[in-house]
Amino acid sequence: MGALPRKWIKWIAVLLGVVGMLTPALLELGWIPENQAMKAVVFLLGFIVLDGARRESSESLAAPELLTSSEDYAHAVGSLLAEVKHEIITVSTPSAARSAELARLLSRSLSVARSEKQLHFYAIVVGRISELSEEFFERFFAMERDPSLEGRVRIRIYDAPVSFGCMVHDRNWAITFPPNPNDPRGVAILFRNHPEGVRLLSSFIHHQWLEQSGVTISLSEAYEKWKAIKGPSASVG
């Protein structure tokens, strides 16, 4: 195997440094369940290093940005929406889906999807179905069935206790950790203008969570399971 390009030696140091600095703090604050999201951080950052080390890109890559509040994250990602033409993918927890800032960001994303007729929007909500609510189903059913979006919105539910998320669109991606009782701000790492990372992460999500049967379920399937859990108290129309 040949020597690594010099800039990827630099990136290995940067990315491993991000993991080294953030992982203990995120664990202490309760942002990362030790057996799940810590592995996700290492994976999501590590696969970029491994892929980039075997190919030298002519593009200049900006350093990742650490965003330490949901407001900063929503503002930073919102500023990128005007550039998106093809695909938006979000992976979020039920608690993140209830966030006011992220609800506004979701609304802006759907507005972009209405104007960009080639754009597809995929939302994967990762969390226990029992944590969902009537309001959640009402809001997301309305999104899927909105005729102005022409069937280009697809929502899947992953029934698992995970507390991290990510966002992918066109040339930018981020890994996110939502607010928690110990610190209500939330945190995210944003990679701007990073097409290789977007390509890899988008392919991973499509293959693992959108195309494989039995991994995620549709909103309608989740709704039926939710009604069975909630019993007579469930009243979504």
N, C-alpha and C positions, 0 to 999 in steps of 0.2 A: 504494500500500500504506500502511495506517495505521501510526501509531507503535506500537512494541512496548510491551506492558504493562510497567509499572515493575519488577514482580517478575521478569519474564523477562530484562530487562536485567541484573538481579543474577545470574540463573542463567547467562547467557552468560559473565559474568565468572568465576563459580565453576567452570563446566565447562571453559572454556578454560584456567583456571588449573590445574585438575587435570591436564589433558593436558600443559600446559607444564612443570609440576613433575615429573610422573611419568615422562614419556617418556624423557628423557635418563638418569635413574637406572635405569629398567628395561632400557634398551638396554645400559648399562654392565654391569649385573649379569647380563646374558644371559637375562633373562626374555622379551624380545621379539625374535623374528626380524625384522629391520628391514623386509623387504619384505612381511610378512604381518600380524603381530599389531599393529604400530604403526598400520597402516591400520584394523585392527579397533577399536582404542581410539578413534581419531578418529571412526569411523563410529558406534559404539555410543553414544558420548557426544553426537556431533553431531546425530544424527537426533532426539534428544530436544529439543535446542535448536530445531531447525527446526520440528518439529511444535508444540512448546509456544509458539513465537513467534507462531504464527498462531491460537492459541486461548487465551483467558484462563480458567484454571481457578479455581474458588472454593476449591479445596483448598490447604491449607498443606503445602508439601513440605519434608521434612527434608533437610538437607545430606547428600551422600554420605559414607560412612565408609570410610576407608582401613584395611584390616586387613593386618597385616604378618607373619602366620604362618598356617599351615594350621590350627593349633589354634584361633586366634582366629576364623578363618572358620567352621570347623565349629561352634564354640560359638554364634556369632552367628546362623548360618542355622538351626541346630538349635532355637534359641529361638523361631523363627518358624513351625515346622512345625505347631504346634497350631492355627494360624489357617488352614491350607491346606485347602480343601474341593473344589477343582475340578481343578487341573492342576499338575504338577511337571515341569519340563523341565531336564535337565542336559546340557551340552556339556562334555566333559572329554577329556583326553589319556590314553593308556594308563598313563603314570607316575602321574597323579592317581588313576586307578582303583585303583592298587596301594597308595595311601596308607592307613595304618591309621586316621587321623582321618576321612578321607572315606569309608572303608569303613563305619565306625560310623554316619556321617551317612546313608549310603545305606540301611543297615539300618533306621534310624529312619524314613526316608522311606517305605520299604516297609510298615512297621508302620502308618503313617498311612493309606497306600493300602488296607490291609486293613480298617481301621475306617471309612473314608470311601468308601462304595460308589460315589459319583459321581466319584471322583478318578481321573484317568488320569496315568500316569507315562511320560515319554519320555526315553530316554537315548541320546545321540549320542556315540560315542567317535571322536575325530578323531586319527588317527595311522596310521603305516604298519602294515599287517596283519602284516608280519614281526616287529613289536615285541610282538605279542600272545603269550599263553602258554596252555598247557593249563588252568591254574588260572583264567585269565580266562574262557575259553569255558565251563568247568564252572559257574562262579559265575553268569554271565549267562544261560546256558541254563536253569539252575534258576530264575532269576527269571521268565523269560518263561513257563515251563511250570508255575509254582506255581499249583495250582488255587484257592488261597485268594485269589489276585489276579484271578481271573476274566477273564483275557485283557486286563486293563487296563494291562499293561506292554508297551511297544514299544521295542525296542533296534535302533539303526541304526549302521552303521560308515561313517565317511568316511575313505577311504584317502588321506591327505594329510599332509604334514609341517608341522603347525600346533601351536604350543605355548601356546595360550591356551584358555580355556573360559568358560562362563557358566552361570548358574543363573537360572531364572525360576519363581516360583510365586505365583499369584493377585495379590498386590499388591506383591511385592518382587522385585528382581532384582540380579544381581551379575555383574561380569566378573572372571575369575580368571586368575592366572598361577601355575602349579604350581612346586614346589621344583625347583631345578637345581643342578648341581655347584658353582657359585660361591656359592650361598646356599641352604641347605636349607629355609628358612622358608616360601617361597611368599608371595604377596601377592594381595589382592582389593580391589575397590571395590564396596561394598554400597549399594544404593538401597532404603531402607525406605519402605513406603507410597507407592509411585510407580506408580499404576495405568496412566497413559498410557504410561510406558516399558514396562511389562509387556505392554500391548496391542500396541505396535509390535514389540517384540522377539519376542513369541510368534508374531505373524503372520509375521514375517520367517523364523523358524526353521521353522514349519510349511510355508510356501511353498517355501523354498529347500532344506530338508534332509529334510523328511518327505513332502512331496506330489509333488515333481518326480521323475520317473523318471530313473535313471542317475546321480544325484548321490551318494546314500548307498545302501548295500546292507544286506540283512538279516543277522542274526547267522548264519543257516545258510549264506548265500552267502559270508560272510567266513570261516566255518569251512572250507568247501571250498577256498577260495583259500589259506588258511593251511596246510592239509594238503598242498596241492600244493607250497608253498614249502618246508615242513619235510621232506617226503618220509617215509621209513620211521620217523623219530623221532616223528612225530605219532601220538598214541595216545588222543585223547579219544574216549569212548564216546558 
